[in-house]
């Protein structure tokens, strides 16, 4: 079975793309056949994997609107077991162009259906909004991973995402589950980080991953070099944290 994990939170700057890129890389290094789908018009996951958007003839956008087959869109990465379905700024037009189309919420699901079985894991990086692109990602996925930054107001707005999750389950994708809530940007020196972690565990209990992603300078630097943290600085605490998360994800899926 292919595990399709949508990484979403309508709040920006919570570590969605960082998690998508680095979890995908860690899974691939753990010998899991992995596909990373960049479903964000900002295309940060694409550049974070070192892919040059300027030379791409077609991207996820062309697949979603029926102008390209998915097999022709997938690109290699530096890691043999990790492939990328890239994005570019034109994806911003998807919501408007598909507004009147029937079954517009399942365009991504239909696109990846022919190749899904080739992978152990498919990770979908979402935009920081509950747009049609995010709804497509949640409809295509069988699990939702929610990054939650350890900062003030972190839990605000999460209820809106949970409500959207329930609506998707009721109307579009009954198989969708919450894979887990990932605490990100944790600063062990501050009381606030510890308080947010405690509040999250009190509210969501076993849904919170044991792995916590710390604030880490090297983790912030790696996208500018077009590399996942595991390729940029494998000895850093950020790298070790995403390896730990990958092992936790694999273990959780094997139990289920």
Beta strands, then each sheet from edge to edge (+ up, - down):
strand 1: 3-7
strand 2: 34-39
strand 3: 74-76
strand 4: 82-85
strand 5: 121-126
strand 6: 143-149
strand 7: 177-186
strand 8: 208-214
sheet 1: 3+ 4- 2- 5- 1- 6- 7- 8-
end
